[in-house]
């Protein structure tokens, strides 16, 4: 019998395997109860840039780091940083989390800011 965490990690590994086969830059999302984090990773696994609710620029915009408004701010921030690096197309890695709530808000904000999945 698998636990909730092992099931999430199993789903995450399957997604990462498919993204690795595509050799695409991936937008990885991690969330906790208090914060949400996003990283752009190259095809070989190196972190190119990151954004989170811990950053000073994002904290100035939102009061709570664990809600949809914070996820939207992080999505916009990571899209801005990606544009600065010249990255326009990424593969979305939800890290095994279900695509709803904060994860969905982050992805939609990144799309609206110009990233393509």
C-alpha positions as a printed NumPy array, in Angstrom:
array([[  0.   ,   0.   ,   0.   ],
       [  1.459,   3.333,  -1.003],
       [  1.29 ,   6.488,   1.006],
       [  0.223,   9.838,  -0.328],
       [  3.827,  11.044,  -0.607],
       [  5.128,   7.968,  -2.433],
       [  2.225,   8.143,  -4.891],
       [  3.034,  11.796,  -5.618],
       [  6.712,  10.993,  -6.125],
       [  5.808,   8.108,  -8.463],
       [  3.673,  10.446, -10.575],
       [  6.452,  13.051, -10.545],
       [  9.07 ,  10.581, -11.755],
       [  6.86 ,   9.495, -14.657],
       [  6.339,  13.098, -15.738],
       [ 10.032,  13.929, -15.433],
       [ 10.965,  10.88 , -17.514],
       [  8.71 ,  12.051, -20.366],
       [ 10.082,  15.6  , -20.146],
       [ 13.66 ,  14.271, -20.12 ],
       [ 12.963,  12.268, -23.299],
       [ 11.761,  15.463, -24.976],
       [ 14.981,  17.261, -23.916],
       [ 12.942,  20.334, -23.025],
       [ 13.436,  23.075, -20.484],
       [ 11.045,  22.325, -17.636],
       [  9.115,  24.528, -15.276],
       [  9.051,  22.584, -11.996],
       [  6.627,  23.502,  -9.227],
       [  6.888,  22.677,  -5.537],
       [  4.38 ,  23.72 ,  -2.917],
       [  4.111,  23.672,   0.842],
       [  1.333,  24.91 ,   3.071],
       [  3.014,  28.288,   3.481],
       [  4.819,  28.866,   0.149],
       [  5.013,  27.935,  -3.522],
       [  8.207,  27.627,  -5.553],
       [  8.938,  27.441,  -9.299],
       [ 12.199,  26.576, -11.047],
       [ 13.295,  26.573, -14.661],
       [ 15.602,  23.608, -15.237],
       [ 17.591,  22.91 , -18.39 ],
       [ 17.413,  19.581, -20.202],
       [ 20.489,  18.351, -18.327],
       [ 18.947,  19.199, -14.93 ],
       [ 20.684,  22.453, -14.058],
       [ 18.566,  25.168, -12.454],
       [ 18.488,  28.221, -14.71 ],
       [ 16.355,  30.48 , -12.535],
       [ 13.756,  30.279,  -9.806],
       [ 10.943,  32.252,  -8.209],
       [  9.041,  31.769,  -4.979],
       [  6.904,  33.464,  -2.384],
       [ 10.027,  33.785,  -0.234],
       [ 11.512,  36.415,  -2.589],
       [ 11.312,  40.005,  -1.455],
       [  9.688,  41.213,  -4.712],
       [  6.88 ,  38.662,  -4.452],
       [  6.354,  39.147,  -0.703],
       [  5.783,  42.856,  -1.339],
       [  2.856,  42.005,  -3.641],
       [  1.107,  39.324,  -1.555],
       [  0.406,  39.023,   2.139],
       [  0.132,  35.224,   2.344],
       [  2.42 ,  32.851,   0.469],
       [  0.06 ,  29.88 ,   0.513],
       [ -2.867,  31.027,  -1.623],
       [ -3.822,  31.402,  -5.3  ],
       [ -2.886,  35.084,  -5.414],
       [  0.651,  34.218,  -4.34 ],
       [  0.841,  31.416,  -6.916],
       [ -0.269,  33.857,  -9.616],
       [  2.451,  36.317,  -8.589],
       [  5.095,  33.56 ,  -8.714],
       [  3.849,  32.46 , -12.156],
       [  4.222,  35.986, -13.516],
       [  7.651,  36.355, -11.892],
       [  9.028,  33.104, -13.341],
       [  7.714,  34.053, -16.802],
       [  9.492,  37.418, -16.577],
       [ 12.736,  35.698, -15.592],
       [ 12.349,  33.178, -18.426],
       [ 11.865,  35.958, -20.954],
       [ 15.02 ,  37.593, -19.61 ],
       [ 16.909,  34.377, -20.357],
       [ 15.341,  34.116, -23.825],
       [ 13.215,  31.068, -22.961],
       [  9.734,  31.009, -24.454],
       [  8.75 ,  27.328, -24.507],
       [  8.878,  25.065, -21.448],
       [  7.455,  21.736, -20.333],
       [  5.298,  22.047, -17.213],
       [  6.364,  19.708, -14.399],
       [  3.727,  19.754, -11.684],
       [  5.868,  17.454,  -9.489],
       [  3.08 ,  14.946,  -9.005],
       [  0.616,  17.472,  -7.609],
       [ -2.878,  17.57 ,  -9.053],
       [ -3.481,  20.313, -11.61 ],
       [ -5.855,  22.487,  -9.612],
       [ -5.74 ,  25.281,  -7.065],
       [ -2.363,  26.909,  -6.601],
       [ -0.549,  24.752,  -9.179],
       [ -3.13 ,  25.636, -11.828],
       [ -3.029,  29.341, -10.882],
       [  0.765,  29.397, -11.275],
       [  0.611,  27.69 , -14.677],
       [ -2.124,  29.971, -16.011],
       [ -0.299,  33.098, -14.819],
       [  2.898,  31.944, -16.541],
       [  0.935,  31.317, -19.753],
       [ -0.692,  34.738, -19.614],
       [  2.721,  36.328, -19.078],
       [  4.031,  34.774, -22.281],
       [  5.393,  31.289, -21.573],
       [  4.213,  28.457, -23.824],
       [  3.733,  24.913, -22.57 ]])
